[in-house]
Amino acid sequence: MASGNRGKVAEIAAALAGLPVKVLALGDFGPVAEPEETGGTFEANARIKAAYYADWTGKPCLADDSGLEVDALQGAPGVYSARYAGPGATDSLNNQKLLAQMAKVPDDKRTARFRCVLVYSDPRGSELTAEGTCEGILLHTPRGAGGFGYDPLFYLPALGKTLAEMPLTEKNKASHRGQALRNMADKLARYIHEDRRD
């Protein structure tokens, strides 16, 4: 998994538990320079990371890129979600900027979605992609102490709570990353089965 975040790697491993694979973190391979994410879309950035780390480790690699798309902001912050408030931005600063940008937007125009794209790449050049989205509404004030990023502002009307108010198991069922992982697990299962027949 193209991540040094052990929590994320554990989440991925749990989602792929039914497959004959062992999920490793970047830290299992020693220090490495990160690739520059120059893509204009989530898929492009995930592809850059997956191909780069597959080449560097010599192992199949799964990479993700995700972020928040706000309709009233023409899809921003998008691929810049993690650094919306500038280089080195914290979750708090990103949320403050988003709230400022949305200050005059009425409730019925505060629609948004989280989008996640996963790309699998192996040293042989094979590639799989999977995507997940989670539709919601941006609140005027944060709610909930869980999650990270924009989760405290992202409200799901059907569930009556923000992502930050959900236990992790519930969040994984509803979230963009959870959907993308389930889609990728299905694709990987078919890919592995076909590969073994060859």
C-alpha positions in Angstrom: 0.0 0.0 0.0 1.5 3.3 -1.1 1.1 4.8 2.4 3.2 5.1 5.5 0.0 5.5 7.6 -0.3 2.3 9.5 -3.9 3.0 10.3 -4.8 3.3 6.7 -2.7 0.2 5.8 -4.6 -1.8 8.5 -7.9 -0.6 7.1 -6.9 -1.7 3.6 -5.7 -5.0 4.9 -9.0 -5.6 6.6 -10.9 -4.8 3.4 -8.7 -7.3 1.4 -8.7 -10.0 4.1 -10.6 -12.4 1.9 -7.8 -12.4 -0.8 -4.6 -14.4 -0.9 -2.4 -11.3 -0.4 -0.2 -9.8 2.3 -0.6 -6.0 2.6 2.7 -4.2 3.4 3.3 -0.5 4.2 5.9 1.7 2.6 7.8 1.6 5.9 8.4 -2.1 5.3 10.8 -1.3 2.5 12.9 1.5 4.1 13.0 5.2 3.4 12.1 6.4 -0.1 11.5 9.8 -1.7 7.8 10.5 -2.5 6.8 11.1 -6.1 5.5 14.5 -7.1 1.8 14.4 -7.5 1.4 16.5 -10.6 -1.9 15.0 -11.9 -5.0 17.1 -12.3 -7.3 14.4 -11.2 -7.5 11.9 -8.3 -7.0 9.0 -10.7 -3.9 10.6 -12.3 -2.3 11.2 -8.9 -3.2 7.7 -7.7 -1.7 6.3 -10.9 1.6 8.2 -10.4 2.0 6.8 -6.9 1.0 3.2 -7.7 3.4 3.0 -10.7 6.2 4.8 -8.9 6.1 2.5 -5.8 5.5 -0.7 -7.8 8.7 0.1 -9.8 10.7 1.0 -6.6 9.6 -2.0 -4.5 9.3 -4.6 -7.3 5.9 -5.5 -5.8 2.3 -4.9 -6.9 1.2 -1.6 -5.4 -2.2 -0.1 -4.4 -2.4 3.7 -4.2 -5.3 6.0 -3.4 -6.0 9.7 -3.9 -9.1 11.3 -2.5 -10.6 14.6 -1.5 -13.6 16.8 -1.2 -15.5 18.3 -4.2 -17.9 21.2 -3.4 -20.5 22.0 -6.0 -20.7 25.7 -5.0 -16.9 26.0 -5.4 -16.9 24.3 -8.9 -15.4 21.2 -7.5 -12.8 22.8 -5.2 -10.8 21.9 -3.2 -10.6 18.7 -5.2 -7.0 17.4 -5.7 -5.8 20.2 -3.4 -8.0 19.1 -0.4 -5.1 18.3 1.9 -3.3 21.6 1.2 -6.4 23.8 0.6 -5.1 26.4 3.0 -1.6 26.3 1.7 1.5 24.1 2.0 1.7 22.4 5.4 -2.0 23.2 6.1 -3.6 21.5 9.1 -7.1 20.0 9.1 -8.2 23.0 11.2 -6.9 25.6 8.7 -8.4 23.8 5.8 -11.8 23.6 7.5 -11.6 27.3 8.4 -10.8 28.3 4.8 -13.7 26.1 3.5 -16.1 27.6 6.0 -15.0 31.1 5.0 -15.5 30.3 1.3 -19.0 28.9 2.0 -20.1 31.6 4.5 -22.7 33.1 2.1 -23.8 29.9 0.4 -27.4 28.9 1.4 -28.2 25.5 2.9 -29.8 24.2 -0.3 -26.6 24.9 -2.3 -24.1 23.3 0.1 -23.9 19.9 -1.6 -20.6 18.2 -1.8 -19.0 14.8 -2.2 -15.9 12.9 -1.1 -14.3 11.0 -3.9 -11.7 8.3 -3.7 -9.8 6.6 -6.6 -7.7 3.5 -6.1 -5.2 2.4 -8.6 -3.4 -1.0 -8.5 -0.2 -1.3 -10.5 2.2 -4.3 -10.7 5.7 -4.5 -12.1 4.4 -6.3 -15.2 2.5 -3.2 -16.2 -1.0 -4.5 -15.2 -3.4 -1.9 -13.8 -6.8 -1.8 -12.1 -8.8 1.2 -11.0 -11.8 1.6 -8.6 -13.7 4.6 -7.4 -16.0 5.5 -4.6 -18.1 8.6 -3.8 -20.0 9.7 -0.8 -22.6 12.5 -1.2 -23.4 14.9 1.5 -24.0 18.5 2.7 -21.5 20.9 4.3 -22.5 22.2 7.7 -21.9 25.7 9.0 -20.1 24.4 12.1 -18.1 21.2 12.8 -19.8 18.3 14.6 -18.2 15.2 16.0 -14.8 14.3 17.4 -13.9 11.4 15.2 -12.5 11.1 11.7 -10.1 13.6 10.2 -9.9 16.3 7.4 -13.3 17.7 6.5 -15.3 14.9 8.3 -16.7 17.2 11.0 -18.3 19.4 8.3 -19.6 16.6 6.1 -23.2 15.7 6.9 -25.0 12.7 5.5 -28.8 13.4 5.6 -29.8 9.8 5.2 -27.8 8.9 8.3 -28.4 12.1 10.3 -24.8 12.6 11.3 -21.4 13.8 10.0 -18.6 11.4 9.2 -16.9 12.6 12.4 -19.9 11.4 14.4 -19.7 7.8 13.1 -17.9 4.9 14.6 -15.2 3.6 12.2 -17.2 0.6 11.1 -20.2 2.7 10.1 -17.9 5.3 8.4 -16.2 2.6 6.4 -19.6 1.3 5.1 -20.7 4.8 4.0 -17.4 6.5 3.0 -15.9 7.0 -0.4 -12.8 5.0 0.6 -14.9 2.1 1.8 -16.8 2.0 -1.4 -13.6 2.2 -3.5 -12.0 -0.6 -1.4 -15.0 -2.9 -1.9 -14.9 -2.3 -5.6 -11.1 -2.9 -5.8 -11.4 -6.1 -3.7 -13.9 -7.5 -6.2 -11.6 -6.6 -9.2 -8.5 -8.0 -7.5 -10.3 -11.2 -6.7 -11.1 -11.7 -10.4 -7.6 -10.6 -11.5 -5.9 -13.0 -9.1 -8.2 -15.9 -10.2 -7.5 -15.2 -13.9 -3.7 -14.9 -13.2 -3.6 -18.2 -11.5 -5.4 -19.9 -14.4 -2.7 -18.6 -16.8 
